């Protein structure tokens, strides 16, 4: 049993009552159980937590295509996550209202899928990413999937609005340039605007006033250091455009108890020339004691969402993290990142009974996570591949 906290137990009996873990004991203690799973020779660990996904599919262009997706392929994608052992997701950028309804339907058991946490649409400057980049040619996406802000007052109002709507976290984009005479090119011919430091600080302060964790999309070291100094709780993507030359970022992450979500699958899929830099920086952050957290920046594609998560874990190992560190990034660290430590991400009495049973030992070979036999979500078996 891998408990998510860095401790491995050679044998354990896990008793589940209702939706939570009742006890974990060693030896051959007997229980009057309704159902018993013999896991001898297998590995049990907490359900995996992917803290950076997007729930909108590729090809989404209007309300009609979103509604059609939610009615059909969305349920397939949720099951795909479960089939790959992912029992909790955090959306790091989607429309708030409609996916808050989805979150509530999941919580009520009307549809089946991982636990869902939401940041709502990301906050960015007017002309910032992703408004002027990914959504430049679609006004519906640009107004629903991101909020463009031009002042501190607008920044605070946007955070208040999202808090009142019921999001679980706030995300903002801090990449680009505030100086039109010194443009920052997202790609050749496309300058990217960045919110002012004052707007960034206002978002962080307002989020914390509403007791919401707040993370920042960054790509450059200067921006990553700035948001951490301002009190930001985590970095989405971190530093990918340059190699880290020292341990300053990792040390600051550790001191501020902030998270680093590397999303290696993003450059692996779209910008392979940046992957080596992203992997080297991840290794340095991990060696400096920064809290690394699993996230893929993936969007749904029926049958591929869960596999993308497992590939992220493999890339993290290739970057130089140990399988134990990677599993902790996907369990305990991710739960702490969500503010749910003690409830999610660890196997301990009182925690939600989210567990996966695999054939093999992922501590010696992380690809063993592909060999999932059973997935339990909230005390209910939701995947059963036993013969």
Secondary structure as GFF3:
##gff-version 3
##sequence-region A 1 387
A	DSSP	beta_strand	13	17	.	.	.	ID=ss1
A	DSSP	beta_strand	20	25	.	.	.	ID=ss2
A	DSSP	beta_strand	42	46	.	.	.	ID=ss3
A	DSSP	beta_strand	48	54	.	.	.	ID=ss4
A	DSSP	alpha_helix	63	71	.	.	.	ID=ss5
A	DSSP	alpha_helix	73	83	.	.	.	ID=ss6
A	DSSP	beta_strand	86	91	.	.	.	ID=ss7
A	DSSP	alpha_helix	96	108	.	.	.	ID=ss8
A	DSSP	beta_strand	115	118	.	.	.	ID=ss9
A	DSSP	beta_strand	122	125	.	.	.	ID=ss10
A	DSSP	alpha_helix	139	144	.	.	.	ID=ss11
A	DSSP	beta_strand	146	149	.	.	.	ID=ss12
A	DSSP	alpha_helix	152	165	.	.	.	ID=ss13
A	DSSP	beta_strand	169	173	.	.	.	ID=ss14
A	DSSP	beta_strand	185	187	.	.	.	ID=ss15
A	DSSP	beta_strand	190	191	.	.	.	ID=ss16
A	DSSP	alpha_helix	197	209	.	.	.	ID=ss17
A	DSSP	beta_strand	213	217	.	.	.	ID=ss18
A	DSSP	alpha_helix	221	229	.	.	.	ID=ss19
A	DSSP	beta_strand	234	236	.	.	.	ID=ss20
A	DSSP	alpha_helix	248	256	.	.	.	ID=ss21
A	DSSP	beta_strand	259	261	.	.	.	ID=ss22
A	DSSP	alpha_helix	264	269	.	.	.	ID=ss23
A	DSSP	alpha_helix	272	287	.	.	.	ID=ss24
A	DSSP	beta_strand	291	292	.	.	.	ID=ss25
A	DSSP	beta_strand	298	299	.	.	.	ID=ss26
A	DSSP	alpha_helix	305	318	.	.	.	ID=ss27
A	DSSP	alpha_helix	323	330	.	.	.	ID=ss28
A	DSSP	alpha_helix	332	338	.	.	.	ID=ss29
A	DSSP	beta_strand	355	359	.	.	.	ID=ss30
A	DSSP	three_ten_helix	366	370	.	.	.	ID=ss31
A	DSSP	beta_strand	372	377	.	.	.	ID=ss32
A	DSSP	beta_strand	380	384	.	.	.	ID=ss33
###
